[in-house]
Amino acid sequence: MMSEGLKRIEIPIILTAIFTLIQVIPYYFDNQLILDVADRLNAWVLLIVAMATAVGLFSIFQVHGKRVQRQSEGWYYSVILLVVMVVMALTGLPIESIGLGTDNAIYDFLFTNVQTPLGSTMYSILAFFIASAAYRAFRARNVEASIVLVAGILVVISNAPFFTSMWGGFITIREWIFDVPNASTMRGVLMGAALGAVALATRTLLGIERGYLRGGGED
């Protein structure tokens, strides 16, 4: 009989290794069978994502439904959220024979006049946090911070028409900053991230990294 440890640890590790290799092998070997299996697995992933989205919808209904039922502070916002979510979900169903879908007038109105402005508002709020972070990061406490400060000021100036109209060299300086120091730094970051991803994938395939196994137990 299969031991409890085998049920808990070895089977998920083996399944992870198998499904990962099925996705990786087609990049290196031209095998139609494995490619077909990988495509089928990708379709399963999309199905699982859709199911997870449905679980998220039920969770939203549960959380905001309780808030409306108890009439907690701001409960009317929950009512608006639930109503708009239901309307967009129903009008956006891909049933063109009865006039539903993303081309539906109600769906298009809500997306254009509600979703888009709200998204823009959220991004505009982030501008204040970015400004606060830039203020802390650009404090010239040492040579490195001074270089970052000068480069940041030059980039900001080069994006202002008032300064570029006085001297076009600001644009040339900005392009040099983007093409030389910034590009080389980004390449270093990407190389480090790629090596880290390869190392993590290798540890996961070998069963060393078990963080995804219900708390990452070693036994």
C-alpha positions as CSV (number, residue, x, y, z in Angstrom):
1,M,0.0,0.0,0.0
2,M,1.3,3.4,-0.9
3,S,2.7,5.3,2.1
4,E,1.3,8.6,3.3
5,G,4.7,10.3,2.5
6,L,4.5,9.1,-1.1
7,K,1.0,10.4,-1.4
8,R,1.9,13.8,0.0
9,I,5.3,14.6,-1.6
10,E,6.5,12.3,-4.4
11,I,3.4,12.2,-6.6
12,P,3.1,16.1,-6.9
13,I,6.9,16.3,-7.6
14,I,6.7,13.6,-10.3
15,L,3.6,15.2,-11.9
16,T,5.3,18.6,-11.9
17,A,8.4,17.2,-13.6
18,I,6.4,15.3,-16.2
19,F,4.2,18.2,-17.2
20,T,7.1,20.7,-17.2
21,L,9.2,18.5,-19.5
22,I,6.3,18.1,-21.8
23,Q,6.2,21.9,-22.2
24,V,10.0,22.2,-22.5
25,I,10.8,19.4,-24.9
26,P,9.0,20.8,-28.0
27,Y,11.4,23.8,-27.9
28,Y,14.4,21.5,-28.5
29,F,13.0,18.4,-30.3
30,D,10.6,18.2,-33.2
31,N,8.2,15.6,-31.9
32,Q,4.6,16.0,-33.1
33,L,3.2,13.7,-30.4
34,I,4.7,15.7,-27.6
35,L,3.8,18.9,-29.3
36,D,0.1,17.8,-29.5
37,V,0.2,16.8,-25.8
38,A,1.7,20.2,-24.9
39,D,-1.1,22.0,-26.8
40,R,-3.7,20.0,-25.1
41,L,-2.2,20.8,-21.7
42,N,-2.2,24.5,-22.6
43,A,-5.9,24.2,-23.3
44,W,-6.4,22.6,-19.9
45,V,-4.5,25.5,-18.3
46,L,-6.9,27.9,-19.9
47,L,-9.8,25.9,-18.6
48,I,-8.4,25.9,-15.1
49,V,-7.9,29.6,-15.3
50,A,-11.5,30.1,-16.3
51,M,-12.6,27.9,-13.4
52,A,-10.4,30.0,-11.0
53,T,-12.1,33.1,-12.4
54,A,-15.5,31.6,-11.6
55,V,-14.3,30.8,-8.1
56,G,-13.2,34.5,-7.8
57,L,-16.6,35.7,-8.8
58,F,-18.3,33.5,-6.2
59,S,-15.8,34.9,-3.6
60,I,-16.7,38.4,-4.5
61,F,-20.4,37.6,-4.2
62,Q,-19.8,36.1,-0.8
63,V,-17.7,38.9,0.6
64,H,-19.8,41.8,-0.7
65,G,-23.1,40.0,-0.2
66,K,-22.3,39.7,3.5
67,R,-21.4,43.4,3.5
68,V,-24.7,44.4,2.0
69,Q,-26.6,42.1,4.2
70,R,-25.0,43.5,7.3
71,Q,-25.1,47.1,5.9
72,S,-21.5,47.7,6.9
73,E,-19.8,51.0,6.2
74,G,-19.8,51.7,2.5
75,W,-22.2,48.8,1.7
76,Y,-23.8,50.7,-1.1
77,Y,-20.5,50.6,-3.0
78,S,-20.8,46.8,-2.8
79,V,-24.3,47.0,-4.3
80,I,-22.9,49.0,-7.2
81,L,-20.1,46.6,-7.7
82,L,-22.3,43.5,-7.7
83,V,-24.9,45.1,-10.1
84,V,-22.3,46.3,-12.6
85,M,-20.4,43.0,-12.4
86,V,-23.5,41.0,-13.1
87,V,-24.6,43.3,-16.0
88,M,-21.2,43.2,-17.6
89,A,-21.0,39.4,-17.2
90,L,-24.4,38.9,-18.8
91,T,-24.1,41.4,-21.6
92,G,-20.6,40.2,-22.4
93,L,-21.5,36.6,-22.9
94,P,-20.4,35.4,-26.4
95,I,-23.9,34.8,-27.7
96,E,-24.1,37.0,-30.8
97,S,-27.4,35.5,-32.0
98,I,-29.3,37.4,-29.2
99,G,-27.2,40.5,-29.3
100,L,-24.8,39.7,-26.5
101,G,-21.0,39.9,-26.6
102,T,-18.3,42.6,-26.3
103,D,-20.0,44.6,-29.1
104,N,-23.1,44.9,-27.0
105,A,-24.1,48.6,-26.5
106,I,-24.4,48.2,-22.7
107,Y,-21.2,46.3,-22.3
108,D,-19.4,48.8,-24.5
109,F,-20.8,51.8,-22.5
110,L,-19.8,50.3,-19.1
111,F,-16.3,49.4,-20.4
112,T,-15.7,52.8,-22.0
113,N,-17.3,55.0,-19.4
114,V,-16.8,53.0,-16.2
115,Q,-13.9,50.5,-16.5
116,T,-11.5,52.8,-18.4
117,P,-11.9,55.9,-16.2
118,L,-11.6,53.8,-13.1
119,G,-8.4,52.2,-14.4
120,S,-7.0,55.7,-15.3
121,T,-7.8,56.9,-11.9
122,M,-5.9,54.1,-10.2
123,Y,-2.9,54.7,-12.4
124,S,-3.0,58.5,-11.6
125,I,-3.0,57.7,-7.9
126,L,0.1,55.6,-8.4
127,A,1.8,58.8,-9.6
128,F,1.9,60.2,-6.1
129,F,3.5,57.0,-4.7
130,I,6.1,57.1,-7.6
131,A,6.9,60.8,-6.8
132,S,7.3,59.9,-3.1
133,A,9.6,56.9,-4.0
134,A,11.6,59.1,-6.4
135,Y,12.1,61.7,-3.7
136,R,13.6,59.1,-1.3
137,A,15.6,57.4,-4.0
138,F,17.1,60.6,-5.5
139,R,18.5,61.9,-2.3
140,A,22.2,62.5,-3.0
141,R,23.7,60.7,0.0
142,N,26.7,59.3,-1.9
143,V,28.3,59.2,-5.3
144,E,26.0,56.5,-6.7
145,A,22.9,58.3,-5.5
146,S,24.2,61.6,-7.0
147,I,24.6,59.9,-10.4
148,V,21.1,58.6,-10.3
149,L,19.8,62.0,-9.3
150,V,21.6,63.8,-12.1
151,A,20.5,61.2,-14.7
152,G,16.9,61.4,-13.4
153,I,16.9,65.2,-13.7
154,L,18.3,65.1,-17.2
155,V,15.6,62.6,-18.3
156,V,12.8,64.7,-16.7
157,I,14.2,67.9,-18.4
158,S,14.4,66.1,-21.8
159,N,10.7,65.3,-21.6
160,A,9.8,68.9,-21.0
161,P,9.2,70.9,-24.2
162,F,10.2,74.1,-22.4
163,F,13.8,72.9,-22.0
164,T,14.1,71.0,-25.3
165,S,13.1,74.0,-27.2
166,M,15.9,76.0,-25.6
167,W,18.6,73.3,-26.3
168,G,18.0,70.1,-28.3
169,G,21.0,68.4,-26.7
170,F,18.8,67.3,-23.8
171,I,17.1,64.8,-26.2
172,T,20.5,63.4,-27.3
173,I,21.5,63.0,-23.6
174,R,18.3,61.2,-22.8
175,E,18.8,58.8,-25.7
176,W,22.3,58.1,-24.6
177,I,21.2,57.4,-21.0
178,F,18.5,55.0,-22.4
179,D,20.7,53.3,-24.9
180,V,24.0,52.9,-22.9
181,P,23.8,52.8,-19.1
182,N,20.1,52.0,-18.8
183,A,20.2,49.3,-21.5
184,S,23.3,47.6,-20.0
185,T,21.7,47.7,-16.6
186,M,18.5,46.1,-17.9
187,R,20.5,43.4,-19.7
188,G,22.2,42.6,-16.4
189,V,18.9,42.4,-14.6
190,L,17.3,40.2,-17.3
191,M,20.4,37.9,-17.3
192,G,20.2,37.6,-13.5
193,A,16.5,36.9,-13.6
194,A,16.9,34.3,-16.3
195,L,19.7,32.5,-14.4
196,G,17.5,32.6,-11.3
197,A,14.5,31.2,-13.2
198,V,16.7,28.4,-14.6
199,A,18.0,27.6,-11.1
200,L,14.5,27.6,-9.6
201,A,13.2,25.4,-12.4
202,T,16.0,22.9,-11.9
203,R,15.5,22.8,-8.2
204,T,11.7,22.3,-8.8
205,L,12.3,19.5,-11.3
206,L,14.7,17.7,-9.0
207,G,12.3,18.0,-6.1
208,I,14.6,20.2,-4.0
209,E,12.3,23.3,-4.2
210,R,9.0,22.4,-2.5
211,G,7.5,25.7,-1.8
212,Y,4.4,24.9,-3.9
213,L,3.6,21.8,-1.9
214,R,1.2,22.9,0.8
215,G,3.6,24.9,2.8
216,G,6.8,23.5,1.4
217,G,7.3,20.6,3.8
218,E,10.5,18.6,3.4
219,D,9.0,15.3,4.4
